[in-house]
């Protein structure tokens, strides 16, 4: 790559004289980074051309080395006679390097124009990012709802080796209608995770969330749910439909349902009521004493178990405690695989309580609910947001019988969990809506993982 070094030197001198940052020099330095698998193949190609030329000459019963040496000696002798060696030598060398540099530049430009017609960033930056992401840790995130997709949106900037294990217990809205009318597993949470992990996230999110406002049978359905349902019909099952959709959407990582069985949640409330159906549990607005599912022991998806067993890092949550997180853990093989894993495991607690599920709950109550539901200890640390929301947000959530989840350190300590306090909240200044900040949450989780691994 001496050509690249020559170009760097030329541009460095020119940019230094102009007082500008040598951006193109920096770009060419990137091409020297190990692991891009570019330099070796260029050198291999050049060697191949040379070997093929020598072979052809030998085939034609020529003696290429002798004649080439003789011819070059004659040329060099004539040049040295006409032009002093201290001028002709550097001039010839510079001319040759310039021609090779020009050829490489045009080749890379042509490749970039084909692969990246929009030209938003350099090809070398894309290759470096691809290498970095594919060397990232194998992360398994377990949950559902908007909390899971929010986390995935941040994690995909740190690793391409992400597996989202998603609940399939949803029975409300468009997903519930498709489940009842067509018999497919609910695609809503899966759709949100696919769009969160897609490269063109903004456009795909708008497209997949688009809901039809009119039409017999279409009104109320989202395009993403219909897309996954159609893929399910074409491929034969939800697992294959998700895999095919991931390829179409250029998803970074993979999304897997916890089970392919038709799971129905049920809850026993403290007032004695027995409620069936995920959406009905929240609408009952009662305190949950026990939760389970029918069938009682659904079989786990084998690929989900493999991902958990091979994971470097396991994250549970965030999301609705009883309707997004625990349904995954009601699959016995999933809970057992998490418990047996040697990878660091952490639970991301919600910022606010949720009416009908966790009203009045502390962080310790969230942990006890998970331990009680699956019968074993699944994580060693809990991530809790540190700074309280603004007064505007508190007033808004008070109308929904919701409040910040209090931190009961003594209870958490007795449960044997470590507390990770961090500011990971994103609050809408206009509406006061509180959500986890995707980027901040991912950074905190990866920093903790780097410390404990």
N, C-alpha and C positions, 0 to 999 in steps of 0.2 A: 504493500500500500504506500510506496514511496511517492506515487502520483498524488495521493491524498495529502501527504505531508508537504509536497511542493505547492499544491494549491493553497494549503493553509498558510504557508509562509508568504506567498504572494498577496493573499487577501489580508493577512495580518499587517503587512507593511502598508498597504493601501488604506486600510481602515484606521490604522494608527495615525497616519498623516492627516486624515480627515477628522479625527477625533470622535469616531463612531464605534459602537460596540461591534466586534467581529462576529455577527450572528452566524454567517455562513461558515466561518472557521469552526465555531462551536458545533455546527451541524456535522461537519466533516470529521471532527474529533469523535463524535458519537459513532461513526461508522467503524472506528477502530475498537469499539467496546467488544470484549470477548462474549461469545455465545450467540451472536447474530447469524452465524453460519453464512456469511457473505464473502469474506476475504478468501477463505480456503477454496471456495468454488470458482472464484474469478481466477485464482492462481492455477487451479486444476484445469480450467478451460484453456488458459494460455499455454500450459504445458502440453495439453492435448493437441492444440494446433501445431506446436513445434514438432511434436513426435510424429504427427501425421505427415507433415511436410518432409521430414527426414525419411520416413518410411516410403513415401512416394518416390523420392529421389533414389533410394536404394533399389526399389522395384524396377525403376527405369535403368538399372545397371550403371548408375552414376556413383561417384564417391563424394557425397555432399560435404563432408567435413573438409576434405582436401581442397575441393574447388571453392567452397565458401571462404576458407582461410586464405587461399591464394587471391581470390577476388577482393576480399576485404583488405589484404595487405597492399594490393595494387592501388586501391582507392585511397587508403590512408597515406600511402607514400606520396601520391599526387597532391592530396590536400595539404599535407605537411610541407610540401615544397612551395605551394602557393600562399598558404596562410600559416603563420606561426602556430605551434601546437598549443601554446597557452591561450590562444584565442579560439582556434578551431575545435579543440577538445570540449571545453565548457559549452560552446555554442551548439555543437552537435548533440551533446548530452541533454541540454535544456530543450532543444527542439524535439528530441525523441520523447522526453517526459511530457512535454506540452501536448504532443499528439495523443499519447496514451491517456493523459488526463482529460483531454477533450472527448475522447471516445467514451471514457467511463462516465463523464458527466452527462453526455447525451443519452447513454444507455439507462442510467438511473432516472433521468428525467422522463424518458419514455415509459419506463416501468411505473413510475409514480403517477403519470397522467392516466394510465390504464386502470391502476388499482385504486387511485384516489382522485377521480375527476373533479371533485369539488375543491381540492387543494387547500383544505382548512388547516392542515398540519403536514409536517414532513413525514415521509415514509419511514425514515430512521426513528423518529419519535414513536410511531405506531409499533415498529418492531421492538423497540426497547420496552414500551409499555406492555406489549404482548408477552415478552420474556419475563418481566417482573411479575405480572399477574399470574402467569402459569406456574411460577415458582412460589406463589403464596401458599399459606397454610390451608390444609383441608378443613373447612369449617362446616359444621352441621348446625342449622338453626331450626328449632322446633316450635311450631305455633300455628297462627292463622290470623285472619282479619287484617285490618290496616296496620296493626303494630308490626307484624312480620314483614310486610312489604316495605314499611318505613326503614326497618333495620337493613334489609337486603339492599336497598338503594344506596346505603352508605358503605356496606361491606364490599360491594363489587368494585370499589376503587382500590381495594387492597389485595384482593385475590380473585382468581377465576375458578378456584376449586371450592365452590360453595354448593351445598346441598340444602334445600329447604324441604323439610318434612311437614306436610300440611294436613290439617284436619279435613275430613269429608263428612262432617256431621251437620253441616248447614242445611236448613230446610225452609228458609224464608226467602222472600223476594223472588227475583228471576231464577236463582239457583233452585229454590224450592219448587217452583212451577215446573221447571224442566225435570226435576227429580220425580215429581208425581206424574207428569204427563207422558214422559218418554222413558223414564226408568234409568236415567244416567246418574252417576254420582255427581254431587253438586260441584260445579266448576268455578264458583265465584272467587274463593280464596286462592285457588290455583291460578286463575286469570290475573289477579293482582300481583302475585309473585312473579309470574312470567314477564309482565310489563315492567316490574321493578328491576329485573335483571337484564332486560333487553338493552342493546346498544342505543337504539333510537327511542329512548324511554319516553320522552315528552309526547311525540307524535303517537306512539303506540298506546300510551295511557289514555290519551283523548279518544283514539279510535275504539279501544276495547271497552272504555267506560260509556261510550255513546249508547243511549237508550232510545229505542224507537217510541215515538209519541203517538203513533196511529197505526192502524192495520189490524185486521182480525188475527189474533194469536201472537202478533209481534209487539203490541203495545206493552211497555214495561220491561221488555227484555233488553239486556245489554248485548252489543255486538260480540264482545269477547266471549260471553257465555254461549252464544249461538255458534261461534267459530269452534270452540272446544267441543261442543256437542256434535257438530258436523264431523270433526276430526275423529271423535270417538266412534261414530257410526262407520267411518271409512276404514279406520285401523283395527277396530274390533274391541278395544278396551281402552280405559282411561290412561293407563301407563304408556301405551304406544302413542296415544293421541297427544300426550304432553311432550313426549320425545320428538314427535314430528313437528309439533308447534314450536318447540325450542329451536329446531334447525331453521324453520322458516323465519323466526323472529331474531335469530342470532343472539340467543340468550347466553349470558356469561354464567355458567354453572348449571345446575339442574334442579328441577322441582319434582318432588315425589309425593304422592298421597301416602298417608300412614298405613292405610289398608285399602283394598279394593272391594271389601264387603260393604253392604248397605247398612250403615250404622245409624241407629236412632238413639239419641240421648234421653235419659230420664233423670229426674231429680226428686228427692224426698225433702220437703220443706219442713222447717221447725214447727209450723202450725199444723202439721199432719197431712198437708196436701201432697198428692203424687202427680207430677207434671211430666208429660212426654213431649219431646220435640225441642230442638235447640232454641227456636224462636219463642216458643211458649214459656220456656224456663225464665228468660229475661222478662217477658211480659207479665209473669205472675207476680213479680215484685215482692218476693218473699225471701226469707233467710234460708239458705240451702244447708241442709243437714248432711245429706248424702247425695252422691251423683254416680251414675253408671250408664251403661249402654246395652242395647240389644242388637246383635247377640252379645253375650256377656264377655266372651273372649275372642274378639275378631283376630283373624290371622294378619300378621304384618306383611307388608310388601318386602320381598327378599332384598331388593336393591336398597331399600331404606335401612334395613339391618346392616347390610354391607357397608353403607356409607357411615353409619354410626360406629361400627367396629374399626373402621380405618381412619376415623376423624382425628385430627390434631387438636381440635377445639370444638366444644359443644356449647351452644347457647340456647337457653329455653326462654321464650318470650321475646319481646313484650306482646301483650294482647289480652283480650278478655279471659279472665282466669278460668271460669267454668265452661265457656263455650268455644274458646279458641286454643287454649293451652292443654288443659286436662284431657279433652277428648283424644289427643294423640297418646297420652300416657295411659289411657284405658286399654290400649292395645298391649297386652302383657309382654310380648316379645320386644316391643319398643322400649318400655320401661326397664326391662331386664338388660337390654343391650346398653342403655345409658348408664345404668348402675354398675355394670361390669367394665365400662370403659376406663382406661388409664389417662385419658386426655383431660385437661382442665375443663371444668363444667361450671357454668354460671347461670344464674336466673336473673333476668332483667324485670324488675318489678314495675308495675304501672305507676304513673305519676299521680293519677286521680283515682278515687274509688268509683265504682259503677253501680248505679241503682239497679236492683234486681239480681245482682251477683255478689258484689263485694261492699255493699253499703256498710260503713262503720268498721271496715277491716283495717288492720295495721299491716306493716310489712311481715311481722311474725305470723299473722293470720293467713296471709298469702302462702307462706312457706308451709305452715301446718296443713293447709288444704291440699297442697300438692303431695306432701308426704302421706297424708291419709288416703288420698285417691289411689295412689299406686302402691302403697304399702312398703316403700323403701326410700332410702335417701339417694337423690339423683344428682345433687350439685353441692359444691362446697362454699360457694360465695354468692352474694346477692348484690346486684347493682341498683343503687337507689339515688334518685335525683336529690340534689342538695338544696338548691335555692327555691323558696316558695314562689308560686305565681303572683302576679300583681293583684291589687284589690279588684280591678275590673274583672279579671278572670275568676276570682273567688266568688264574686257576686253572680256571675253568669252560671257557674257550676252549682252554686247554692240552690238556684231555682230547679236544678235537676237532682237535688238531694245527693250531691257529690262533693267531695272535699279532698284535699291532698292526703295521700296515704301517710299516716304518721309512722315514725321510726321508733320502734320499741327495742332499744339496744339490748336490754337484759334478756328479753325473750329470744331474740335472734342469737345471742351468745349461748343461751341454754340449748338451743336447737343445733349448735355446733357449726354455724355459718359465719363466714367472714363478710363484713360490710364494706362495700366499695362505694364511697360517696363521690359524686361528680355532677357538674352542671350539664345536663344533656337535654334540656327542655327547649322547645321552640314554641313561642306564644305569638299568636296572631294579634298585632296591636289594635286592629279594628274590631274583631269579633271577640277577642279574649279566649279563643279556642287554644287548648293546650295539647301538644303532641311531642313525641320525642324528636330531637334534631338528628336527622340521618347521619350526617357527617360527624358530629360531635360524639354521638353514641358509638359509632364504629371506631373512632380514634381511641376512645377510652377503653373499649373492649380489647382492641389489639394491643394497647399498652399493657393492660393487665395480663394478657396472654403472654407477651414477651417477658414479663417479670417472673411468671410462675412456671413456665415450661422447662 
